[in-house]
Amino acid sequence: MARITANELKTRGIAAIESGVRDGGEASITVRGDDRYVVMPIQRYHFLRECELEYALAESRADMKAGRVHRETPARHVKRALDLARSKPARKHTPRSPARKVAKPKATRTSR
């Protein structure tokens, strides 16, 4: 994967990105030596999104085949979701320690 520094991106702009993804791959953008972002051609992005959606569909089909689904009307689904939300134990609220107050210096008047 090609690496593009933030400074190179600032100075060369889109030309830096185009040279980084020339072969249709991805390029990482580094900020102070750390990889922060990935840029890629839009066709590659669409391909990866399609792969994600296919994977989600395969998971859904596996859940259906294994019987891990509920077949119900939308109204019944909402009722079941609300019932589940009500039946969960409430999270315990742990109060935060009080913020330490710092005394502000008093304003002083100077005479002219």
DONUDO-707454 format. One line per 2 residues: number of its first residue (from 1); for each residue x, y, z of N, C-alpha, C. Coordinates in steps of 0.001 Angstrom, whole numbers, always signed. Layout:
BEGIN
NUM) X Y Z X Y Z X Y Z ~ ...
END
This chain:
BEGIN
1) +856 -1174 +0 +0 +0 +0 +898 +1231 +0 ~ +582 +2139 -865 +1341 +3383 -948 +1036 +4248 +275
3) +2001 +5051 +646 +1810 +5970 +1776 +1943 +7407 +1283 ~ +1025 +8227 +1712 +1038 +9641 +1365 +1069 +10411 +2678
5) +2015 +11304 +2829 +2059 +12091 +4054 +1051 +13236 +3945 ~ +610 +13707 +5091 -334 +14830 +5105 +294 +16046 +4439
7) +1596 +16249 +4650 +2275 +17394 +4048 +2295 +17267 +2527 ~ +2551 +16045 +2024 +2536 +15820 +584 +1142 +16071 +15
9) +134 +15661 +764 -1241 +15890 +333 -1552 +17385 +263 ~ -1029 +18142 +1230 -1252 +19589 +1226 -590 +20252 +27
11) +624 +19810 -286 +1351 +20491 -1355 +966 +20011 -2741 ~ +736 +18693 -2918 +452 +18153 -4249 -1023 +17927 -4509
13) -1836 +17872 -3466 -3278 +17713 -3630 -3661 +16394 -4268 ~ -4602 +16452 -5194 -5151 +15259 -5826 -4082 +14486 -6592
15) -3039 +15159 -7065 -1956 +14472 -7790 -1274 +13457 -6876 ~ -1144 +13770 -5592 -540 +12826 -4646 -1418 +11598 -4491
17) -2715 +11796 -4440 -3641 +10662 -4310 -3616 +9824 -5582 ~ -3675 +10478 -6727 -3674 +9740 -7992 -2419 +8890 -8157
19) -1262 +9419 -7775 -44 +8620 -7897 -28 +7502 -6853 ~ -644 +7731 -5707 -677 +6705 -4666 -1568 +5529 -5001
21) -2641 +5771 -5743 -3590 +4690 -6065 -3519 +4316 -7546 ~ -2408 +4596 -8166 -2234 +4399 -9608 -2631 +3008 -10080
23) -2284 +1974 -9332 -2552 +607 -9765 -3911 +87 -9321 ~ -4804 +973 -8899 -6143 +549 -8493 -6215 +74 -7056
25) -5136 +234 -6319 -5119 -194 -4925 -5462 +944 -3989 ~ -5089 +770 -2731 -5346 +1792 -1732 -4056 +2519 -1397
27) -4200 +3678 -813 -3062 +4434 -305 -3441 +4932 +1082 ~ -2492 +4868 +2001 -2774 +5382 +3339 -2228 +6797 +3444
29) -2942 +7613 +4183 -2499 +8976 +4445 -1991 +8994 +5873 ~ -750 +9427 +6019 -142 +9442 +7348 -98 +10863 +7889
31) -332 +10952 +9180 -240 +12222 +9880 +760 +12014 +11000 ~ +1852 +12764 +10950 +2945 +12633 +11928 +3421 +11180 +12047
33) +3487 +10486 +10924 +3989 +9121 +10894 +2976 +8037 +11194 ~ +1776 +8395 +11615 +726 +7415 +11924 -254 +7310 +10767
35) -577 +6072 +10368 -1598 +5881 +9343 -2937 +6343 +9900 ~ -3607 +7259 +9195 -4882 +7789 +9681 -6044 +7513 +8742
37) -5812 +7557 +7449 -6891 +7438 +6474 -6451 +6529 +5333 ~ -7430 +6004 +4617 -7166 +5212 +3422 -7980 +5814 +2291
39) -7331 +6001 +1166 -8034 +6468 -26 -7928 +5379 -1088 ~ -8950 +5298 -1914 -8986 +4277 -2960 -9872 +4759 -4088
41) -9706 +4169 -5264 -10604 +4520 -6369 -12045 +4136 -6013 ~ -12986 +4876 -6515 -14390 +4656 -6174 -14862 +3267 -6590
43) -14328 +2732 -7689 -14726 +1386 -8114 -14331 +366 -7045 ~ -13165 +528 -6460 -12701 -377 -5400 -13610 -249 -4178
45) -13978 +975 -3830 -14873 +1207 -2696 -16210 +502 -2932 ~ -16782 +657 -4126 -18059 +10 -4435 -17942 -1513 -4351
47) -16819 -2049 -4815 -16598 -3487 -4735 -16563 -3948 -3276 ~ -15845 -3219 -2426 -15769 -3590 -1006 -17129 -3473 -316
49) -17890 -2442 -651 -19242 -2298 -86 -20120 -3468 -496 ~ -20023 -3876 -1755 -20806 -5005 -2235 -20415 -6283 -1484
51) -19125 -6445 -1218 -18666 -7609 -440 -19263 -7591 +965 ~ -19294 -6420 +1590 -19889 -6302 +2929 -21364 -6680 +2910
53) -22077 -6197 +1903 -23503 -6491 +1810 -23750 -7972 +1537 ~ -22926 -8585 +689 -23047 -10021 +423 -22797 -10821 +1701
55) -21814 -10403 +2492 -21513 -11086 +3738 -22689 -10975 +4712 ~ -23284 -9782 +4812 -24440 -9591 +5697 -25612 -10457 +5243
57) -25802 -10543 +3944 -26871 -11381 +3405 -26615 -12855 +3725 ~ -25374 -13294 +3607 -25022 -14687 +3929 -25270 -14972 +5413
59) -24935 -14013 +6274 -25206 -14183 +7714 -26702 -14301 +7968 ~ -27488 -13466 +7310 -28944 -13502 +7485 -29514 -14831 +7025
61) -29023 -15314 +5892 -29501 -16612 +5399 -29132 -17734 +6364 ~ -27938 -17675 +6942 -27515 -18691 +7910 -28392 -18632 +9159
63) -28739 -17422 +9612 -29630 -17278 +10766 -31002 -17865 +10459 ~ -31502 -17619 +9249 -32811 -18171 +8870 -32761 -19695 +8834
65) -31704 -20240 +8270 -31573 -21688 +8169 -31463 -22340 +9545 ~ -30801 -21649 +10489 -30620 -22187 +11832 -31810 -21896 +12744
67) -32814 -21161 +12245 -33999 -20882 +13048 -33817 -19731 +14036 ~ -32815 -18900 +13819 -32576 -17763 +14714 -33280 -16516 +14195
69) -34574 -16646 +13879 -35351 -15520 +13370 -36718 -15495 +14048 ~ -37352 -14339 +14003 -38720 -14184 +14482 -39555 -13742 +13293
71) -40620 -14448 +13007 -41537 -14043 +11937 -42747 -13416 +12617 ~ -42913 -12106 +12398 -43989 -11387 +13071 -44327 -10120 +12317
73) -45448 -9532 +12672 -45868 -8278 +12049 -45006 -7142 +12601 ~ -44967 -6014 +11911 -44214 -4873 +12435 -44706 -4438 +13816
75) -46022 -4439 +14016 -46567 -4023 +15318 -46097 -4977 +16422 ~ -46105 -6266 +16136 -45652 -7258 +17121 -44158 -7096 +17400
77) -43409 -6783 +16363 -41966 -6576 +16535 -41695 -5393 +17470 ~ -42403 -4283 +17246 -42225 -3098 +18092 -42591 -3427 +19534
79) -43704 -4141 +19731 -44122 -4510 +21083 -43055 -5382 +21750 ~ -42507 -6351 +21012 -41493 -7241 +21582 -40223 -6461 +21925
81) -39847 -5531 +21058 -38647 -4723 +21314 -38839 -3856 +22559 ~ -40023 -3258 +22702 -40298 -2431 +23884 -40328 -3286 +25150
83) -40916 -4473 +25059 -40948 -5380 +26214 -39530 -5772 +26634 ~ -38679 -6051 +25647 -37283 -6395 +25963 -36573 -5230 +26629
85) -36800 -4019 +26116 -36153 -2838 +26686 -36598 -2617 +28130 ~ -37864 -2855 +28407 -38380 -2662 +29775 -37884 -3745 +30724
87) -37650 -4948 +30203 -37275 -6055 +31081 -35798 -6070 +31435 ~ -34980 -5323 +30708 -33555 -5285 +31024 -33348 -4510 +32315
89) -32446 -4994 +33182 -32187 -4243 +34403 -31556 -2894 +34069 ~ -31969 -1904 +34808 -31444 -571 +34570 -29969 -537 +34923
91) -29214 +201 +34146 -27793 +335 +34438 -27615 +1134 +35699 ~ -26696 +683 +36528 -26434 +1423 +37757 -25727 +2721 +37415
93) -26211 +3765 +38029 -25594 +5073 +37809 -24515 +5258 +38858 ~ -23311 +5431 +38417 -22227 +5694 +39352 -21879 +7162 +39250
95) -22128 +7877 +40330 -21855 +9314 +40274 -20365 +9571 +40097 ~ -20074 +10577 +39345 -18685 +10961 +39143 -18191 +11698 +40371
97) -16907 +11643 +40564 -16367 +12394 +41694 -16550 +13876 +41392 ~ -16846 +14644 +42434 -17095 +16069 +42186 -15853 +16734 +41603
99) -16097 +17627 +40676 -14982 +18336 +40054 -14314 +19227 +41082 ~ -13018 +19250 +41010 -12272 +20101 +41933 -12443 +21544 +41505
101) -12892 +22347 +42437 -13108 +23745 +42115 -11827 +24520 +42358 ~ -11510 +25339 +41404 -10325 +26172 +41510 -10793 +27581 +41766
103) -10257 +28158 +42806 -10661 +29521 +43143 -10200 +30478 +42059 ~ -11128 +31309 +41632 -10783 +32298 +40622 -10176 +33508 +41331
105) -9162 +34072 +40745 -8589 +35269 +41381 -9605 +36408 +41331 ~ -9651 +37138 +42431 -10590 +38251 +42486 -10047 +39412 +41680
107) -10975 +40090 +41019 -10574 +41248 +40231 -10201 +42389 +41167 ~ -9139 +43048 +40847 -8724 +44175 +41673 -8855 +45438 +40851
109) -9218 +46489 +41537 -9339 +47770 +40846 -8062 +48557 +41057 ~ -7662 +49164 +40000 -6497 +50038 +40133 -6969 +51449 +39934
111) -6496 +52318 +40735 -6904 +53716 +40604 -5970 +54414 +39646 ~ -6509 +55374 +38965 -5697 +56106 +37993 -5239 +57392 +38542
END
